[in-house]
Structures are given as structure tokens and as C-alpha cells.
Amino acid sequence: MASHNRSISMEIPKFVNFVLERLRHKGLLAFIVGGAVRDALLGRPQEDWDIATSASPSQIQDIFSDTRQFQLKHETITLIMDNHKLEVTTFRGKHANNLHEDLSRRDFTIDAMAFDPNERRLIDPFGGQADLAKRRIKAVENPEDRFKEDPLRLIRAVRLATELGFQVDPETFTAIQKMAGSLAKVAKERIRDEMVKILVAQRPSSGLHLLRRTGLLRVIIPELLEGYLKRQNRYHRFTILKHIMVTVDTVAPTLTLRLTALLHDIAKPRVRSKGKAGWRFIGHEKASAEMADHILQRLRFSSELIRKVTHLIAHHMIGYSPKWTDSAVRRWVRKIGIENVDILIDFRKADLIAHGTGKVDLGLLEELRQRASLLIKDKKSVLSTKDLAIDGHTIMKVLNIPSGPKVGKVLQKLMALVTEHPEFNTQDQLVDILKRMSCSQ
């Protein structure tokens, strides 16, 4: 295909210019490629900078021996400069000085463009500009060849379509469907990173729909498909999977909230039973938390994030009533943790909105937020063991017991007591209660 070259304006950061100039000073070819070129043409901020060069990896290492660097991929040296990471990659293909061959090995036409910083011109041999204008994700030349080179590109097509609001070219789409199973060969960490980008996009449901239609969802999170076309009850307008997708779109674009939304009802198809008033989903929150734990571990998410997300899922059914006493609100805050009050209420509001009936009273959740906030600010409130007037050392001394699980159990007993009766939370009264506990044993 003929190359379509034209002059474009591109603001190149100092650290990128430094690398380009040093390579060219050594008589080597060097071009800006990939995402930065695409984003410049789209008028988006350029954050990911990549350079393609005729230099071999060992030459790159030698030329930048005075620069922090590491090598994770065979042909790529990552340079670290001014707190920025810059990937410098040897031209792909058999010929060391062939930029066209390098671009032909890239995944999609919109990423198979290069910028020549000397002549300030765009090099576009595969119609990337035309595909940007048509808002489509199209594989370079033969899509099956591109996906065989790296099956991660299967989900990457969906991720780019989701981030940019583009459509996948029909031929490329068909190839993804045909080869979806080969994604299973890809490292879970790489799949996870693409999923994260899909989930924090402006409208992640478009990506989730694409993952389902292409067959990729069956490889990544097949459990979600159990909710496809499964009806709920009169409180829900949507099927289980559609409700999940609407919830994901509705919550704020943080990874914690988006993962919570994605998995909060995942067990519903497994616990669904027929009652007099329609379908029931008794215990779905606990079952969903357990399934979420397995799924997030499988995708190699961090233990800390898994704990946070599964905790939110397990407690997302907030059955607040204005009849709750202050003690009941304190118990609820203790159970979910002070740090989770706002995030859980925000999530539950999105969950209720995503029921789609238009008949939800969000005022009750705001009332709970206000009451919880007042109790958290109240210095007399005991919402964690840190708020107790005595600590574990005092318990060990008064009860004459060693450090261990028993101390924790006593702390929890005292917590339960002062949650109901905050007035008991003084050192003298708690020590007196401990002495009585000692006598009764």
C-alpha cells in the first residue's frame, strides 16, 4: 500500500527529543511510533511515547549506558528519564533499516503510523488516518496473522474501541471471534491490565458487550455469561448481566468501584430460586463475594484490592431504615469500616439506579450517610478497637493472660458492649467489667 505522508504539528517532550537526537547522532534511524502519534492526530494528550529505531537492543543499551534502563521484552529497552518511561524498540522484521516492515508488524492501522521528527512528517503506509476518520479499529493487513503474533491483541482491540469510542472493523471482528480461544495462552497479568483499562473507560459497558459478542468474555470471566438474558424480579427492569453493565457505567470511574460493580451480583444465577413474588436471590451478596475472590485471584489482582472489593460486595445490600437506632448505625459502621462508609453508600446508590425502574428512594441512603458521619465525628462513639478507653496491654494485665487470640476476642466483646452503651467507655468502667469477667470464668 502506498505511504501517505504529510506534515503534522507535534509537541515532543525534552526527554523524547534527547533520545531521538542521540540515536540520530550515531547515524541510526529513529521515529516516534504508536499511541503518541495516534493521540496527536486525535487531539488527545500524548502520554505513551515509543521510539522505533534501526539500533539493536545492545546498541541501545550502550548508547544510553548513562541512563537508567531495563529490558522486559526481547527487542525493547525501557529508558527511565525525568520520572518518565520511554520504550525504545528495534525495528521489527528481518531487515534492520526497514521502517515500513516494522509498521507492518504492528497491531492496528491507527497504531501503525510513525512521525519523522527531522522532516516533521507523518508516515502512514496502512491507512491509519483514514481509519481514525472512520472511527474504526482495523488490524494491519491480515488480522489473523497479527493476532497469531500476539493473542493479547484480541482484547487490545476491544480496549482501544472502548477507550476511543470506535467500532471494530468487520473483518477484524470476525478474526477475533474465530481466534478468541487463543487468548487463554496469554499471561493473566497482561489480560488483567487490559481489563483494567476497559473498566475505567468512560463507558465500560460498550467494552463488556464487545467482549461478550467476540467470545473473549468466555475466556476472561465466563461466570458473567451465566447472567446473560436471565430475568430478575419486579424490582429490576434489566436482566442480571445487563444490570451489572449498567451499574458499572453508573459508578465513579475508580478501579475499586468498577470491579465491585462488575462482580457484585455475579452469583445471582447460581442462587436464583422461584418464590411467590417471583425470582429470589437469597444470600447472593456473600456468594458473589466468594466468587469475586476466586475471579480476582485468577486475574492476579493484588491481595489488598481483592480484600477491599470482596468486602464491599459482601456488604452491598444496605437494608437501612429510619427506625435504626444510633446503636444500629454504629454496628453497621463497625461492620463495614469507617473508611468504607462513603464508598459503599455511593456504590449502593449506583446499584439502585441501575435497577432501571426509576422508583428508588436515594434519600434513605443519604440519611444513613449523615447519621453515620455525625456518629463518626462524635468523640463518644466507639467504632473501632482504637476508640476503646483501654487497650490489649490492659486486658492482658487485668486478666493475667498472654498475648494472643483471646485478647482480640475480649476486645471485640468490649466493643459490642460500648457500641450499645457508649457511656461505659471509660478506663475505670472497662477495667471493672474485665474484673467481673475474670471472676465469672
Buried (B, 14 or more C-beta within 10 A) or exposed (E): EEBBBEEBEBEBBEBBEBBBEBBBEBEBBBBBBBBBBBBBBEEEEBEEBBBBBBBBBEBBBEBBEEBEBEEEEEBBBBBEBEEEBBBBBBBBBEEBEBBBBBBBBBBBBBBBBBBBBEEEBBBBBBBBBBBBEEEBBBBBEEBBEBBEEBBBBBBBBBBBBBBBEBBBBEEBBBBBEBBBEBBEEBEBEBBBBBBBBBBBBEBBBBBBBBBBBBBBBBBBBEBBBBBEEBEBEEBBBBBBBBBBBBBBBBBEBEBBBBBBBBBBBBBBBBBBEEEEEEBBBEEBBBBBBBBBBEBBEEBEBEEEEBEBBBBBBBBBBBEBEEEBEBEBBBBBBBEBBBEBBEBBBBBBBBBBBBBBEEEBEEEBBEBBBEBBEEBBEEEEBBBEBEBBBBEBEBBBEBBEEEEEEEBEEBBEEBBEBBBBEBEBBEEEBBBEBBEEBEEEE
